Amino acid sequence: MSEKERELRSSGDHEGGYVEWFREASPYIHRFRGETFILVLEGALLQEGRMPALAHDIALLSSFGIRLVLVFGASPQIDATFLTHALPTTRSGGRRITPPEALGPLMESVGRIRFEIEAALSQGTDGTPMAGARLRAVSGNFVIGRPLGVIDGVDYLYTGTVRRIESEGIRHHLDQGDVVLLPPMGFSPTGEIFNILSFEVASRAAVALGASKILLLGKSPELRNERGEALRQMVLSEAKLRDQPASRPLAVLFEALEQGVPRLHLLDGSQDGAILLELFTRDGIGTLISRDPFEHIRKATLDDLVDILAIIRPLEAKGVLVRRPRERIEMELEHFIVTCRDRTVIGCVELIPSPESSMAEMACLAILPEYQGEGRGEQLLAFCRSEAKRRGLSRIFVLTTQSSRWFMERGFVKTGPEILPKERRTPYDPDRKSQVLLTEI
């Protein structure tokens, strides 16, 4: 969550904060319409009675046109039912061994959770967040399973694995606006029932349906650093290197990212509104694991023009940057480089080459205020150095009135306007008293 969003939430201007939040959420609402999300609800979270509150947010996602598949776990509920029926709970390799006599209690536990979810999604009393939602929840034999078999001498009996996902049937219901429920069970062509990990069901369903996100809602499932602090963003390769007990069950979900699903979000589902805060704020509140870098630097495109203007206009108003007409920026857009965070431009710089003098001008270096002080300016500078060198240029210069110290700390030296390329000397305004700084590449 950005500093601006925190201020709005803590301020007394609730109306203004609400309007501002809704406006900032709008790009995400447009972007997510028509996409498929897999929501994984851990059994421990459902055991706490969180489903009625989660249903409010699920209904809102559905109203935005997001196609939703809910996969739910039931491990603690199954443990409790086994205890009631005096059945032993035996695990091997992190999986429950399911003997034939356990199938009845297992179905009892899973069925109870399914009905609780369907009841929560059926809410619609006037004056409540779900008034008029009219969600339809459907379930069925969409997961075709097979026995896990014997592994390292252990027979897992009726514990199974996913053979395939009936994606065509699921898509049919998603096309109708239904919310599809997938229990942690699978069914074989011979009529057998298998106990399957909910994470595996979610992973296979996400790949089969071409989902854009998997959201895991549990009790503090976020990945953490050595100091116990929640990690906010990381690429898949970094997440796989974290050998934490909490991360090991996630290996099944990581497989979905390796097979093309772009994003995995780990959320503390006990926090009210966690889904909305994660999806509709720029920085979210959970751990985001992405197949590709969450934040990267690239060349600007025409689609970035509005974002670039939004970043530099406040600095022009303060006199930090020289005011430029929109038309000029649009004409020079090919020279702009942007820092993107979750497909949103948060910083920019312009690199204008002068091949005749073997120089390039770096201009319009700007970062959104809430993302300053974290090294992004240095990253854009490094990108400019690399790009200028790639073009066969040997020097970069800047004109600045307020940031000379920043550039000098990074290898620039003061010089005079006489070093400027010929085409840059004429528009140079001596009354502005811009300092000319130069660095060798």
Secondary structure, 3 states (H helix, E strand, C coil): CCHHHHHHHHCCCHHHHHHHHHHHHHHHHHHHCCCEEEEEECHHHHHCCCHHHHHHHHHHHHHCCCEEEEEECCHHHHHHHHHHCCCCCCEECCEECECHHHHHHHHHHHHHHHHHHHHHHCCCCCCCCCCCCCCCEECCCCEEEEECCEECCEECECEEEEEEECHHHHHHHHHCCCEEEECCEEECCCCCEEECCHHHHHHHHHHHHCCCEEEEEECCCCCECCCCCECCEEEHHHHHHCCCCCCHHHHHHHHHHHCCCCEEEEEECCCCCHHHHHHCCCCCCCEEEECCCCEEEEECCHHHHHHHHHHHHHHHHCCCCCCCCHHHHHHCHHHEEEEEECCEEEEEEEEEEEHHHCEEEEEEEEECHHHCCCCHHHHHHHHHHHHHHHCCCCEEEEEECCCHHHHHCCCCEEECHHHCCHHHHCCCCHHHCCEEEEEEC
